[in-house]
Amino acid sequence: MIAQRDASVASLLEKAVAGERLSPEEGVALMRSRDLAALGRAADAVTRRLHPEPIRTYNIDRNINYTNVCTAVCDFCAFYRKPKDPEGYVLPRTELLQKIEETVALGGDQILMQGGLHPEFKLEWYEELLGDIKSRFPQVNVHGFSPPELHHFTKVSKLPIRVVLERLRAAGLGSIPGGGAEILVDRVRAAITRGKVMTDDWLNVMRVWHELGGKSSVTMMFGHVETLEERVEHLERVRQLQDETGGFTAYICWTFQPEHTDLSHLPPASPFEYLRTQAVSRLYLDNIPNIQSSWVTQGLKIGQLALLFGANDMGSLMIEENVVAEAGTVHFLTLDQIRSAIEELGYTPRQRNVFYECLDETHERRAVEANRRRVTAALPVLGTGQAG
């Protein structure tokens, strides 16, 4: 029976490597496989077919959380605060713009801007925010407002999602992050969150954005209450929408971080589970070009290993990150560490933008130098053991 099962998995891996589409049932069979090495080899073969170039990429951005006030209640989130909570905040505009200025000085060309579902701000507030950013930093892409936020904007402002997206795009929104996807299965969403967008509406936000010509990423947070079948259902819904619109540039998966959350009784998913799920994702999502490593949750070595398990991108330098850190997971990497992780695998590291276009090499060299100066200046505080 074991030999028969191994042969079945091997045939599925051969099928995926050859570029044939896996069915949901086949995806589940791979999710159940314990042959991590075989899954990794197959995922890496697919990545090399899609990305034969001798480079692997990264970007420099900053995750700016403009507010932690949120009307939704998510059992997996240690970051949010209820309205009127004394620990709730809205980032002062001057402080937010200062953060962007620091990001630009370090070679960043983008900010990842997300927040809670604030009950009071209407669409005009967000348009003004985007206007302030773009007037000061026209060269910076605003990768902002996840689908739960955007769906929330429709409720507060009583406007259709298409109008919301058209107005935000006109105000300066450049692309949409794939946050708040968790698992795109309503049973799971109902079990771990209340007052937050459900599956069809999450996907429809992305559908409309893509119809308007916009690009976005897509994510999966796993390792909590979902089944393996539901992980594959998530991948299937994403793949179907990508067939329809072609608007997803990248996929990122990471493990749920339980510490300090209402689900802290759940054991954290292992590196094995992370690498297996990412590898299967690469094999299943045959129409999404890029996959990012999640070193932010996994640390340097597993984050590097992810480049051999289906990822072609190390993700962001992440000058600032608050949400995962609130859950007790804190990994810091310098730009040199990210670049070295890529070089150790035999690739040339290149800085890219949100559209996965490599930036000018002169800009890249200046960014490396600026980040080295930053690390040198911070060494007395950071110490030497900062990498996870």
Secondary structure, DSSP 8 states (H G I E B T S, - for coil): -HHHHHHHHHHHHHHHHTT----HHHHHHHHH---HHHHHHHHHHHHHHH--SSEEEEE-EEEEESB-B-SSEETT-SS-B-TT-TT--B--HHHHHHHHHHHHHTT--EEEEE----SS--HHHHHHHHHHHHHH-TTSEEEE--HHHHHHHHHHHT--HHHHHHHHHHHT--BB--TT-S-S-HHHHHHHEESS--HHHHHHHHHHHHHTT--EEEEEEESSS--HHHHHHHHHHHHHHHHHH--EEEEEEEE---TTSTTTTS----HHHHHHHHHHHHHH-TT--EEE--HHHH-HHHHHHGGGTT--EEEE--S---HHHHTT------HHHHHHHHHTTT-EEEEB-TTS-B--HHHHHHHHHHHHHHHHHHHHHH-S----
